[in-house]
Amino acid sequence: MKISQTVSFGQVENIFVSSWNSENEIELRKGEDKVVFTMSEMVMKQFHKRLGEKLTNIAATRLKEAEELTQEQSDNE
Protein backbone atom coordinates (compact mmCIF):
# COMPACT_ATOMS: atom_id res chain seq x y z
CA MET A 1 0.00 0.00 0.00
CA LYS A 2 1.33 3.43 -0.94
CA ILE A 3 0.51 6.39 1.27
CA SER A 4 1.53 9.89 0.30
CA GLN A 5 0.85 13.34 1.63
CA THR A 6 1.55 16.83 0.39
CA VAL A 7 1.99 19.57 2.96
CA SER A 8 1.77 23.14 1.72
CA PHE A 9 2.46 25.94 4.14
CA GLY A 10 3.86 28.64 1.88
CA GLN A 11 7.33 30.15 1.71
CA VAL A 12 9.85 28.49 4.02
CA GLU A 13 11.33 31.07 6.40
CA ASN A 14 14.06 29.00 8.02
CA ILE A 15 15.88 25.70 7.65
CA PHE A 16 17.68 23.69 10.29
CA VAL A 17 20.01 20.77 9.60
CA SER A 18 20.99 18.85 12.69
CA SER A 19 24.73 18.56 13.22
CA TRP A 20 24.39 16.19 16.17
CA ASN A 21 21.73 13.83 14.83
CA SER A 22 23.35 11.10 12.75
CA GLU A 23 20.05 10.52 10.92
CA ASN A 24 20.54 13.71 8.84
CA GLU A 25 17.40 15.30 10.21
CA ILE A 26 16.21 18.45 8.46
CA GLU A 27 13.56 20.94 9.55
CA LEU A 28 11.81 23.42 7.27
CA ARG A 29 10.05 26.13 9.26
CA LYS A 30 7.46 28.83 8.72
CA GLY A 31 6.43 30.61 11.87
CA GLU A 32 5.33 27.99 14.36
CA ASP A 33 4.86 25.34 11.65
CA LYS A 34 7.59 22.93 10.68
CA VAL A 35 8.19 19.88 8.54
CA VAL A 36 10.78 17.43 9.83
CA PHE A 37 12.36 14.74 7.65
CA THR A 38 15.59 12.88 7.04
CA MET A 39 17.75 12.50 3.93
CA SER A 40 20.37 9.96 3.06
CA GLU A 41 23.82 11.27 2.25
CA MET A 42 23.24 10.42 -1.41
CA VAL A 43 20.03 12.47 -1.54
CA MET A 44 21.77 15.34 0.28
CA LYS A 45 24.49 15.33 -2.38
CA GLN A 46 21.86 15.41 -5.14
CA PHE A 47 20.03 18.25 -3.39
CA HIS A 48 23.29 20.14 -2.92
CA LYS A 49 24.11 19.79 -6.62
CA ARG A 50 20.65 20.91 -7.76
CA LEU A 51 20.55 23.78 -5.28
CA GLY A 52 23.99 24.91 -6.45
CA GLU A 53 22.82 24.83 -10.08
CA LYS A 54 19.69 26.82 -9.18
CA LEU A 55 21.68 29.45 -7.28
CA THR A 56 24.21 29.72 -10.12
CA ASN A 57 21.36 30.32 -12.60
CA ILE A 58 19.81 32.96 -10.33
CA ALA A 59 23.18 34.72 -10.00
CA ALA A 60 23.73 34.63 -13.78
CA THR A 61 20.28 36.11 -14.40
CA ARG A 62 20.85 38.90 -11.87
CA LEU A 63 24.27 39.65 -13.35
CA LYS A 64 22.77 39.87 -16.84
CA GLU A 65 19.99 42.16 -15.60
CA ALA A 66 22.54 44.39 -13.82
CA GLU A 67 24.68 44.59 -16.96
CA GLU A 68 21.63 45.52 -19.05
CA LEU A 69 20.62 48.18 -16.55
CA THR A 70 24.15 49.59 -16.51
CA GLN A 71 24.17 49.66 -20.32
CA GLU A 72 20.79 51.43 -20.41
CA GLN A 73 22.00 54.02 -17.92
CA SER A 74 25.17 54.58 -19.98
CA ASP A 75 23.10 54.99 -23.15
CA ASN A 76 20.89 57.60 -21.46
CA GLU A 77 23.84 59.77 -20.40
C-alpha angles and dihedrals in degrees: 000000000000119000121185135172135189118208117196119185102150130246114005110238100188141012129204125193114190114236094187100044110085090203091076093241116191129192125199112196139194114174108306093342122093141173116212123196143144132238131199117237089252092055090046089055091050091048091048091052094048093044090050091051091049093049091047090053092048091050092048091050092049091047091051091048091049091050091050091049091049090050092049091050091049091050091052094054 
